[in-house]
């Protein structure tokens, strides 16, 4: 859109503040007082704290009328919500009040569309924030208000689709976890009779059936290539399902030095650095690939365990999660190693019970994937429409 104006030309921006915590008369009154902790959705209709009229009069906060757009300028940069009630705000928030030529919901979606840009400009050693001047200078599209309302209606529908997609993912995840604990987990009546087994006992009986990727000088970042043999990392398992993330490759010559780190279809990969304890199963259509040092890989003994069951147990069984948390306890930076992974224990159900659970898991995943695809992929749909509306032509 070529016809834009600085945001400050079409809105009023109000700041906030915090009454003194040492004066009890300022707190617990009838006036809702918002902080970044209250941003649960794009509607701000309640707050965890409240203040008195005396607190307002003796601090830098302001009472913001319902209908204002509230945005954080510290700690949660990129979020935005419409206030459904009159409220006061703290110093980490700004209230944006549109003039009569700006539709409130259009303004909300515009501010949400700026999230990536605002986050990229946030500064601060510990808590990142943005300057008020940056907010004031955002290029706001100059459109007739009726056109704004039409676009806002489209964006509302896209946001609703995204919300339904997120809810479907949540329901599918909760159902799968419930199925696990009752079919093969600790809620099954036979759970205590199943043999507690270390993960190293569930791997095939040969050297390298449990392994991590190459360390140190064995594989340097400078040796990555634009094409060749794929290198898998945390991003391929962080969603607790296999997904392609950043594409990394090594040459065929380099691969010849690292073939012992190859992953095979059906292998279970586990994140051991950064975000630890996430897990996924290598799909059947995987090309030749190795892992980085950030992953542990297990080639399962098919006579004892199904990879889909084992992977789910690693990332969702509360008893296994407890063991991982205990291993991380007291560490400055969370991290696992192959020795810890080998010693994780699972009460292993019979293969028939594992197969029954895996059938439920696959069906749930299939239904959820079909639902998400039919809705236009949630986040992708919203981002695509937002890109067209605020950076191109709808």
Buried (B, 14 or more C-beta within 10 A) or exposed (E): BEEBEEBBEBBEBBBBBBBEEEEEEBBEBEBBBBBBEBBEEBEBBEBEBBBBEBBBEBBEBBBBEEEBBBBBBBBBBBBBBBBEBEBBBBBBBBBBBBEEEBBBBBBBBBBBBBBEEBEEBBEEEEEBBBEEEBBBEBBBBBBEEEEBBBBBEBBBEBBEBBBBBEEBBEEBBEBBBEBBBBBBBEEBEEBEEBEEBEBBBBBBEEEEBBBBBBEEEEBEEEBBBEEBBBBBBBBBBBEBBBEEEEEBBBBEEBBEEBEEBBBEEBBBBBBBBBEBBBBBBBEEEBEEBBBBBBBBBBBBEEEBBBBBBBBBBBBBBEBBBEBBEEBBEEEEEBBBEBEBBBEBBBBBBEBEBBBBBBEBBEEBBEEBEEBBEEBBBBEEBBBEBBEEBBEEEE
